[in-house]
């Protein structure tokens, strides 16, 4: 663990999630009982920032909201989660994002999301000079204007510029993947990028100048390539856990990855740590609420290392 709190800026989407836990997703119209409800912060970059803070980093969030009651709740929740939200900016006349998240008995989720018009806001107000005092920049694809400005500035500053490449229009993925130096797709994002051709998709990202191109594969772990590893495909398998709720697991992965990179560790170290953090999150209900702290992830990895070293048979 690093002896200092590394400052990491997260840029993009902040939202409000209303989570409903049910036994199974509805297959027709009607009424189904909810056995757990919670209201929590959401949004890819905002969740990653909350995970960074929980894991011991200094998390800063930049992004737009509407000027509405939802925005006030989003701000309060970021502050509660230990995130610096000074530059969570409300825009008059715009709306904030919010979602209904239905979680079934297997821990899988169905997200019914409203993306607020605030995501169309300009990015000329971002305090990019603050990147000089930061160790990494993580951006998502939901606010393309902000992501583009911040990723370019981070690369110019010489700090890791990390893109959370969830599903988006191909034009947005093309634009942002070309200016990030760490691009991490979800399976759905990779499908949008390269029709599911993982190796071809990763090589395409590296050809655009990225140092690391990766895809998270849920229960199958994470696969990646590095520009200095002669195209070698690398993989960290997922840790076997009892899945309760996958909500925000991908965001926890990205936040954990950014933190370990900011500490000066290798992409391989960051992939392993992030995979463990996401696995622990999946064993717990809720989104941000299920994020582990640093001591929990370190203990989990020590236990996993011990199991791997045990003789077989």
Residue pairs with C-beta under 8 A, 6 or more apart in sequence:
1 56
1 294
1 298
2 56
2 263
2 264
5 56
5 57
5 58
6 57
6 58
6 135
6 136
6 259
6 262
6 263
7 57
7 58
7 60
7 133
7 134
7 135
7 262
8 49
8 52
8 57
8 58
8 59
8 60
8 134
8 135
8 136
8 137
8 138
8 255
8 258
8 259
8 262
9 60
9 61
9 62
9 130
9 131
9 134
9 136
9 137
9 138
9 150
10 45
10 46
10 48
10 49
10 52
10 59
10 60
10 61
10 62
10 137
10 138
10 139
10 255
10 258
11 45
11 61
11 62
11 63
11 126
11 137
11 138
11 139
11 140
11 143
11 146
11 147
11 150
12 43
12 44
12 45
12 46
12 63
12 139
12 140
12 141
12 142
12 143
12 146
12 147
12 164
13 43
13 44
13 45
13 46
13 63
13 97
13 115
13 119
13 140
13 142
13 143
14 41
14 42
14 43
14 45
14 46
14 61
14 63
14 65
14 74
14 78
14 88
14 96
14 97
15 41
15 42
15 43
15 46
15 74
15 96
15 97
15 98
15 99
15 113
15 116
16 39
16 40
16 41
16 42
16 70
16 73
16 74
16 77
16 96
16 97
16 98
16 99
17 39
17 40
17 41
17 42
17 98
17 99
17 101
17 247
17 287
18 37
18 38
18 39
18 98
18 99
18 100
18 101
19 36
19 37
19 38
19 39
19 40
19 101
19 103
19 247
19 286
19 287
20 34
20 36
20 37
20 100
20 101
20 102
20 103
21 34
21 35
21 36
21 37
21 102
21 103
21 245
21 285
22 32
22 33
22 34
22 35
22 102
22 103
22 104
22 105
23 32
23 33
23 35
23 104
23 105
24 32
24 104
24 105
25 102
25 104
25 110
26 32
36 285
38 286
38 289
39 73
40 77
40 286
40 287
40 288
40 289
41 47
41 50
41 74
41 77
41 78
41 81
41 287
41 288
42 97
42 98
42 99
42 101
42 248
42 287
43 63
43 74
43 97
43 140
43 142
44 140
44 141
44 142
44 164
44 166
44 250
44 251
44 254
45 61
45 63
45 138
45 139
45 140
45 142
45 164
45 251
46 61
46 63
46 74
46 78
46 83
47 248
47 251
47 252
47 255
47 287
47 288
48 138
48 140
48 164
48 251
48 252
48 254
48 255
48 258
49 59
49 60
49 61
49 78
49 81
49 83
49 138
49 255
50 59
50 78
50 81
50 82
50 83
50 255
50 288
50 291
51 248
51 251
51 252
51 254
51 255
51 256
51 277
51 288
51 291
52 58
52 59
52 83
52 255
52 256
52 258
52 259
53 59
53 81
53 82
53 83
54 81
54 82
54 288
54 291
54 292
54 293
55 255
55 256
55 259
55 277
55 291
55 292
55 293
55 294
55 297
56 259
56 293
56 294
57 255
57 258
57 259
57 262
58 84
59 82
59 83
59 84
59 255
60 83
60 84
60 86
60 87
60 130
60 134
61 78
61 83
61 84
61 85
61 87
61 88
62 87
62 88
62 89
62 126
62 127
62 146
62 150
63 87
63 88
63 89
63 143
63 146
64 88
64 89
64 90
64 91
64 94
64 118
64 119
64 121
64 143
64 146
65 71
65 74
65 75
65 88
65 89
65 90
65 91
65 94
65 96
65 97
65 116
65 118
66 90
66 91
66 93
66 94
66 95
66 96
66 116
66 117
66 118
67 90
67 91
67 92
67 93
67 94
68 95
68 96
70 95
70 96
70 97
70 98
70 116
71 88
71 90
71 96
74 88
74 96
75 85
75 88
77 288
78 85
78 88
79 85
81 288
87 126
87 127
89 121
89 125
90 118
91 118
91 121
94 116
94 117
94 118
94 120
94 121
95 114
95 116
95 117
95 118
96 116
96 118
97 113
97 114
97 115
97 116
97 118
97 119
98 113
98 114
98 116
99 111
99 112
99 113
99 114
100 111
100 112
100 113
101 109
101 110
101 111
101 112
101 247
101 287
102 109
102 110
102 111
102 112
103 109
103 110
103 245
103 247
103 285
104 110
106 243
107 243
107 244
107 245
107 246
107 282
108 246
109 245
109 246
109 247
115 142
119 142
119 143
121 143
121 145
121 146
122 145
123 143
123 145
123 146
123 148
123 149
123 150
124 149
126 146
126 149
126 150
128 149
128 150
128 153
131 137
131 150
131 153
131 154
131 157
131 159
132 157
134 157
134 159
135 159
135 160
135 262
135 263
136 154
136 159
136 160
136 162
136 258
136 259
136 261
136 262
137 150
137 151
137 153
137 154
137 159
137 160
137 161
137 162
138 162
138 163
138 164
138 254
138 255
138 258
139 146
139 147
139 150
139 151
139 161
139 162
139 163
139 164
139 176
139 180
140 147
140 163
140 164
140 166
141 147
141 163
141 164
141 165
141 166
141 168
141 172
141 173
141 176
141 189
142 166
142 168
144 168
144 172
144 175
144 176
147 163
147 176
148 175
148 176
148 179
150 161
151 161
151 163
151 176
151 179
151 180
152 161
152 179
154 160
154 161
155 161
155 179
155 180
155 181
159 262
160 181
160 182
160 258
160 261
160 262
161 179
161 180
161 181
161 182
162 180
162 181
162 182
162 183
162 184
162 254
162 257
162 258
162 261
163 176
163 177
163 180
163 182
163 183
163 184
164 184
164 250
164 251
164 254
165 173
165 176
165 177
165 183
165 184
165 185
165 186
165 189
165 190
165 193
166 185
166 186
166 188
166 189
166 250
167 186
167 188
167 189
167 191
167 192
168 189
168 192
169 192
170 192
170 193
173 189
173 192
173 193
177 183
177 193
177 205
177 208
177 210
178 208
178 209
180 210
181 209
181 210
181 211
181 212
182 210
182 211
182 212
182 214
182 257
182 261
182 267
183 205
183 210
183 212
183 213
183 214
184 212
184 214
184 215
184 216
184 222
184 224
184 253
184 254
184 257
185 193
185 201
185 213
185 214
185 215
185 216
186 215
186 216
186 250
187 215
187 216
187 217
187 218
189 215
190 196
190 198
190 201
190 215
193 201
193 204
193 205
194 200
194 201
194 204
198 215
198 223
199 225
199 233
201 213
201 215
202 213
202 214
202 215
202 223
202 224
202 225
202 233
203 213
203 225
203 231
205 213
206 213
206 225
206 226
206 227
206 231
210 227
211 226
211 227
211 228
211 267
212 224
212 225
212 226
212 227
212 267
213 224
213 225
214 222
214 223
214 224
214 225
214 271
215 222
215 223
215 224
216 222
216 250
216 253
216 278
217 223
217 238
218 238
218 246
219 238
219 243
220 237
220 238
221 235
221 236
221 237
221 238
221 275
222 235
222 236
222 238
222 253
222 271
222 274
222 275
223 233
223 234
223 235
224 233
224 234
224 235
224 267
224 271
225 231
225 232
225 233
225 234
226 232
226 234
226 267
234 268
234 271
236 268
236 271
236 272
236 275
238 275
238 279
239 275
239 276
239 279
239 300
239 304
241 279
241 280
241 282
241 283
242 283
243 282
243 283
244 282
244 283
244 284
244 285
245 282
245 284
245 285
245 286
245 287
245 290
246 282
247 286
247 287
247 290
248 281
248 287
248 288
248 290
248 291
249 278
249 281
249 282
250 278
251 287
252 274
252 277
252 278
252 281
252 291
253 274
253 275
253 277
253 278
254 274
255 277
256 270
256 273
256 274
256 276
256 277
256 278
256 297
257 270
257 271
257 273
257 274
258 270
260 269
260 270
260 273
260 274
261 267
261 270
265 273
272 301
273 297
273 301
276 297
276 300
276 301
276 304
277 291
277 292
277 297
279 300
280 290
280 292
280 296
280 297
280 300
281 290
281 291
281 292
282 290
283 290
284 290
292 300
